[in-house]
């Protein structure tokens, strides 16, 4: 019985890896929404997404975005100026 379950899980993982990952992440997201609520879960997911994006930027060794962030001055933009 154990071997059959292991063989089935192994087949699912090798054949439908994306579906398995999607199902596990979907179940995790549903449990988080039920436990913590939609907005808290959405906030955490947004933070995770920003963290992944920043990590990819750092890993790509592209420093142009960091220089633009360093040189950003809100006072230069009309949108931020008070009347």
C-alpha positions in Angstrom: 0.0 0.0 0.0 2.8 2.4 0.9 4.6 1.6 -2.3 1.5 2.3 -4.4 1.0 5.7 -2.8 4.7 6.5 -3.2 4.6 5.5 -6.9 1.4 7.5 -7.4 2.9 10.6 -5.8 6.2 10.1 -7.8 4.2 9.8 -11.0 2.2 13.0 -10.2 5.3 14.9 -9.4 7.2 13.9 -12.5 4.3 14.2 -14.9 2.3 17.1 -13.5 4.8 19.1 -11.4 3.2 22.5 -12.1 -0.3 21.2 -11.1 1.0 19.7 -7.9 2.8 23.0 -6.9 -0.2 25.0 -7.8 -2.5 22.8 -5.8 -0.3 22.9 -2.7 0.1 26.7 -3.0 -3.6 27.1 -3.5 -4.4 25.0 -0.5 -1.9 27.0 1.6 -3.4 30.3 0.4 -6.9 29.1 1.3 -5.8 28.0 4.8 -4.1 31.4 5.3 -7.2 33.3 4.2 -9.4 31.2 6.6 -7.0 31.6 9.5 -5.9 35.3 9.1 -8.4 36.9 6.8 -8.2 38.2 3.3 -6.5 41.5 3.8 -3.7 40.2 6.1 -3.1 37.3 3.7 -3.1 39.7 0.7 -0.6 42.0 2.6 1.8 39.0 3.2 1.5 37.9 -0.4 2.3 41.4 -1.6 5.3 41.5 0.7 6.5 38.1 -0.6 6.1 39.3 -4.2 8.1 42.4 -3.5 10.8 40.4 -1.8 11.0 38.0 -4.7 11.2 40.8 -7.1 14.0 42.6 -5.2 15.8 39.3 -4.8 15.7 38.7 -8.5 17.0 42.2 -9.1 19.9 41.7 -6.7 20.7 38.2 -8.2 20.7 39.6 -11.8 23.5 42.0 -10.7 21.6 44.9 -12.4 22.5 47.9 -10.3 20.7 50.5 -12.5 17.5 50.2 -10.4 19.5 50.8 -7.2 21.1 53.9 -8.6 17.7 55.3 -9.6 16.3 54.6 -6.2 19.3 56.3 -4.6 18.9 59.4 -6.8 15.1 59.6 -6.3 14.1 62.9 -4.9 10.3 63.4 -4.4 10.7 67.2 -4.2 11.5 67.2 -8.0 8.1 65.8 -9.0 5.1 68.1 -9.3 2.8 65.4 -8.0 4.5 65.5 -4.6 4.7 69.2 -4.3 2.3 71.0 -2.0 0.5 74.1 -3.2 
